[in-house]
């Protein structure tokens, strides 16, 4: 049986760091308020001229190096983002050109914070079908471009960054199962309300910002992630104690803690980067994975549960033997 196995990871963050104290200089908030409600201490923010593909390229090159392959070996590129460089071509195609890759499929996936889990799910299907042997899967965002920096309910939460993995066909156990879902009835709880349908008038007027009803989002996220944990374990006939590491979407430390409690896991078994990165949307899961791989916490053959929840609403999980 052929599996899709993660053979390399990479992460890339803008050098520019914005602390809670920095935000408190231009919006009515403070470090204690942000830390207590979100767990966030700082986030990385792009500088003028720095784009989603710039970050994606940095993460991709590190993942390619870690996998010990050449970029020319890649036969599939999937890039998850809600903040593409252009309406078209896709950011995946722009990244493909940057990496000097020609001819293979390259496309974007938009599932907001669940984007990387969706992208990994699609890439795994390509590999298991035999259509791909080596896939580059990326989550990259510049959410700072779609934030209202006068809205303290949202501007404190998000950051910019990119994470990437190389997924290869292997006889060794890799991805065991993937589970993705969506329910559009919750669209108005978390959204950017304007876009192409509006002729971009609101975009040009500077109104196309993230809107979020935080309390409602929190409640749905906790309940939904609890269900995806049960679904994933049941599909693999496993127990909670079988999971070595939880690698969650880094939205809010309270949501992360609630999911860990559902798994009866110590926070020592949870990869947490929200304190240093903020919520980087589609980039948060691969960034967290890369951090824990590179610092030696995650080791070969350990069982990882990757999970995410995002606007749409979308949600999903990937169970993987690393």
N, C-alpha and C positions, 0 to 999 in steps of 0.2 A: 504493500500500500504506500502511495506517495503522499507525503505531508508537505505543507508550506511551513518552512522554518525560518525564524528570524536569525540572520547571521551577522548583522551589523546594525549599530544604532548611531545616531548623531543628533546633536542639538546645537542651536545657534540663537544667541540673544543679542540685541543691540547693546552697545557699550553704555549708552545713556541710561542712567538709573534715576528713577523718581521715587523718593521716599514719601511716607505719609506726611511728614513735616513739610515737604515741598508742596504737596497738594493743599495743605492747610493754609498756605500763603495766598491762595486765590479762591478757595471755597470754604464755607462755614463747616469745618470739621476739625478733628484732631487725631493724633496718633492713637491714643487710647480707645477712642470711639471706633476707629477702623479695625484695630487689632481684636477688640472684644467681639465684634460682630462678624468678622470675616477671617481673622487669622493672618491677614496680609500686613507685611511690614514695608515692602517696596515692590516696584515693578520696573521692567525695562521698556523704554519708549524709543521708537525710531526718531532719528533726526530728519530734517528736511531733505528730501531726495532719496531717502532709504525706503525700499519697497518690500512687499511680501515675497517676491521672487528673490530679492537679495538675501533675505533671511533663509528662504527655502534652499537656495544654492549652498549657503554655508553649512546647513545641517546635512544636506545630501552628500556633499564631498566628504564630510566626516564619517557618515554611514558607509559610503563606498570604501573608504580607507579601512574602516573597522572590519568590513566583510572580506577584505583582501581580494577584491575584484577590480576590473577596469570598468569605467563608465560605459564602454562599448559593449560590455556583456549584458547590460540591462535591456530587457525586451518588453517592458511595460512601465509606465510612469502614471501614478495616480496622486493628485495633489488635492488635499482637503483644505478648503478655505472659504470664508465668507467675505473676505476682503481682497479680491483679485486685483492685480495691477490694472487690468483693462476689462471692458465688457467682453471683448474678444480681440486677439486670440486668447485661449485659456492660459492661465499662469503655468499649467503643466507644460504646454507647448513652448512657452518662453523659457522655462527651466530646461527643457530638453535641448534647446539650442545652446543655452549657456554651458551645458555639460558636454556638448559636442556629440550628441546622440542623434541618429537619423533613422527614420522609418518605423520605429515601434509605436504602438498606440500610446497616446498621452492625453489625459483629460482631467478636468477638475470634478470634485464632488462637493456639494454644498449641503451640509447637515448641521451647520453651526458647531456647537461644542462637541457633538457626537461625530463630527466629520471624519476624524482619524479612524474611529472604530468602524464606520461605514466603509471607508476606503480600504482598510485592512481586510474587511469581509469580502469586498469585491475582488481584491487582489488574490485572496486565498482561492476563490472560485476559479479564477483564470489559471492558477497553478495546478489545482486539482484536476481541471479539465484537460491539462496538457497544453493549453494555449500560451503559457508563459513559463519560463524557467527561473528568471531572476527579475524581480519587480522592485522598483523604488516607490515606496509609499511615504508620503510627506503630509504633515499638518503644519500650516503656516498662516500667521495672522498679523495684521497691523490694526488691531481694534482701536488704537488711539485715534485713527482717522475718522471713526464713526461715533465718537463720544462727544456728548455735550459736557464740556469741562466746567460748566456752571451747575451741573446736576450732581450733587454729592451722593445720590442713591446709586448712580452707575459709574461715575468717573473714578471712584476709588477702587473699583473691582478689577478692572481689566489691564492687561499688559500686552506687549508685542513679543513675538518669538516664533521659532520653528523647530520641529523635531522630525526625524526621518528614520526609517528602517529599510534594510534590504531584506526581502522575503524570497527565499529560494526553495525550489523543489528538492526534497530530501527523503530518504528512506528512514531517517531518524524522526522520532515523534516531534511535532511542532505544534501548530494550531490544532486544538482538539475540537473546538466548536465555536461558532459565531452566532450571535443573536441580535437582530436589529429590528426596531419598531418605530412607529410614528403615529401621532394623533393630532391632526390639524385643528381640532376644535379649540385648542389652547393658544392659538396664534396670537391673540391680543395680549397675552400675559408677558411675552418677551419677544420684541420685534424691533426692526427698523421700518417705520411705517410708510416710507416713500421709496420710489424707484422708477424704473422705466415706464410703468403704467401711468405715471404722473408727468411724463415728458421731462423728467429730471428738473422741473422748475424748483421743487423744494430742495433738491440736492444742491442746485446752484445757489439757492437762498440760504444754504447752511442749516437746513432743518432735518436732514436725514441722519438722525442720531438714534442710538439704542434707547429703547423705552422698556422698562421692566417694572412689573408689580411684584416686588421682592418676596413678600410674605406668601403670596399664592404660589409663586414659582418654587419656593422652598418646600412647601407642603407636598406638591405634586412630585418634585424631584425625589424626596426621601421615600415616598411610597412606591414610586416607579422603580427606583434603584433596588429597593428591597425585593420587589417581584422579579427583577432580572437576575438577581443573585440566586433565588430559588429555581428559576427556569434553567439557568446555566448548570447548576449542580445536579438537578434532576436529569437533564439531558445526558450527562456524563456518568450518572450513577455514582456520584461522589458525595462526600460529607464536607461540611464546612472546615473541618480540621485538616483536610487534604490540601487546602490552599496555603502555599508558602508566602505569597506576597499579593497584596491588593495594590494595583496601580490605577488610581481613580482619576477622573477628570478633576482638575484643581479649581473648583468654583468657589468653595467656601469651606472653611475647616469644620463647620457644624454639619454640613452635608456629608463630608468625608467621614467624620466621626460616627454619624448615624449609620452609614453603610458598614463601617468596621464593626460596630456593635451588632448589626444584623448577622455578620459572619462570625461573631464571637471571637474576633481577632484583636490582639493587642495593637495599639498604635505603633508599636515597634515593628510590626509586620506590614505597615502601610507606608507607601512612598508619598511623602508630603513635600511639595515644592511651592505651594500656594503662598507661603510666607515670603518667599524671595521673588517669585515670578508673577504673582497675581493670577487672574484668570486669563489664560492665553487662548481660550476657545479651542479650536481644532488642534492647536499645537501642544495643549497641556499634557495629554497622555503620553505622546512620544517624547516630549521633553523630560517628563518625570521618569520614564523608563530609561532614557539615556543617562540621566544623573545617577540612578541607582545601579546601572550596569557599570558605569565608569568608576564609581567609588567602591565597587566590589561587593555591595550588598547582595545584589542578585547574581546568582551563580548558575552555571550550566546544570540542566535537568530539573531546576526548580519549577514549581507550578505557579503560574501567574494568572490573576484575574484582572483584566483591563475592562473598565466600565466608564460610561459617560452619559450625560443627559444634556440636552441643549434645546434651543429655540426650535419651534415647529409645531408641537414638541417632538423631538427625536430622542431616542435612547438606545443603548445597546451594550453588548459585552463581547469580549473575546477571551476564551480560555486557552492558554498556551503553555506548552512545556518549553522552557527557554533553552 
